[in-house]
Amino acid sequence: MTSPGKYKIAQIAGDGIGPEVIGEARKIADHSGKKHGFEIEWKDYPFGASHYLKTGEILPETAIKEMEDMDAILLGAIGDPRVKPGILERGILLTLRFHFDMYTNLRPAKKYPRVPIPIRMPEDKILDILVVRENTEDLYMGMGCASDGPISYEMNIKRGLYELSGKLDLKLTPSTPSAVQLGIASEKGVRRITARACREADSRGLQTFTLASKSNAMPQLYGFWEEVASDEAEKHGMEMKMVNVDALCYHLVRNPWEYGVILCPNLFGDIVSDLLAGLAGGLGVAAGANIGDRLGMYEPIHGSAPDIAGKGMANPVAAILSASLMLSSIGENEAAGDIESAVSAYLQESDDEDLPVELGGNATPEKAGQLILERIL
């Protein structure tokens, strides 16, 4: 933080509906600051599809260096059909995650008022789950290749905890086109994300959390995960329940109220968190945070939705809830709580036509944002 009561935050509005929803999130964060006695100094960055198509620039090193002096990044969305998939995602999202060692991905899944969900909830139960996803290891490290013959692959990867180098040579007999993808789990990587899950569970008043695993089929990788995570949980005085990820998905659609905090390796976390977003009412209310020991990056999960960009149909709730996650992570918990309460009140109290289009109403992002802001002020 630059000075007491003042934060420097980078804004990347991005592509598609990103500028529409992030504009509302920023406005609400600013007014929350005024109410609670802090100020946000914003730095706007143009990175995304339009900037890339105009300039050929994805994410320059100078911008990354500037962000090192900031407290957070608020991101709208990245992705555009005019740009080949992967270019912007790897060049912006993954570059920032790895550079700032954002090893935690937080994905809350909560049932909000009047947001329809695809399951029937008992009246005495609630849906309020947090996925704590390891964000830098597992099968998402980008190590692998495809070949028409023998596979020879050299690795040279730098992460926050270590540098990984080596060479993989494989030969199939008889020869056939093949592909290989490598996943890594390190003890330090598993311990630090497990410690985060323990803290999140404790903050919710829980004494237990669930680990999504698959050690029966992949004992080397996920058996290691279970052993290290169990030991770390014990050190925190927390009970860890292990569930195979396939069984977990089955139980989540039948009785999600039985779960509070779910710890996931990278691949499983990606899948489980999207399943839960569907259960909680869709991506329009799904917020996300990428957090390390330095600055974090906060973003709605819904993507850029270029088909509705500029039509006044975007739902800003997920972006606004992402701003709430951001304020909580930088220590402004009262402001963060105010925002979430205002979102709940808006969804509960509004006339049908004042709900976002996604929820059956006619409200533009600006209208929905203003109605939420009124409940904060």
C-alpha angles and dihedrals in degrees: 000000000000097000137340110295095010130096133188112217129180117221122204105179091182128177141340112352091356096102091047097053098035090053089061093045091051093048091052093046089052094051091045087055092053090050095048100038106257135106133218122213107200128207113196121213123190098210118142140076100316093049091046093050092048099043109012087236120132109173117336122214090239091064092049090052090051091051091056087076094051133091101224147348121234111201129192106192140307125214139079132182090230090067124063110255114261099029096092096029093055095034096050113014100037093037091056094043094052097039092054093035093236093183096166125071112188118198116178118198112194134162109239125195116280093001104129116231128194096237135063113247121204110242093242095051132081134204108223113138131159120204112206104197126189103235110191110043140040119067093332096076092100095242114143147066145203126237141180089219137006115357119235115172129171120204127208111160131158121204133169093262101038150342116253123204135163146103133261121205120184133169127190119206115234091030116246135161108274145162136214132199122189129211127195132196119186125195092237091048094052094043096052095048091045089051088053091051089051091052092048092050091048091050088057092050093252128140095196143043136185127245117209107217144154104200094143090069100026105030097162097057103028097030086060089049092053094048096049096039092049091052093048092048090052090054088056092048090246129135115230121204116199120213127174107247095237091053089045092057089050093052094043093063091047104041112002091159088075091071133072112163121015120192114205139181111238101270096043091045092057091053100040094047092053090048089053092047087058092048092049094054108280143296092296090078097034116111126186141195132195107200137177133159091286128039121340134215120229124197144156111251098224099091128222099305094201092183092071100031113132094009097102091244101110120117110226096189096096092050091048091050088049088056087052089054089050094053091047091052093052091050103263095122098156092054091046091051091049091055095050091046090050091051091051092047092048092052092044100045107032125107113252094255091053093062120095117274090250089062095047100271136105102237118135117220089260093051093048091046092050093050090051091046091053089058091052095049 
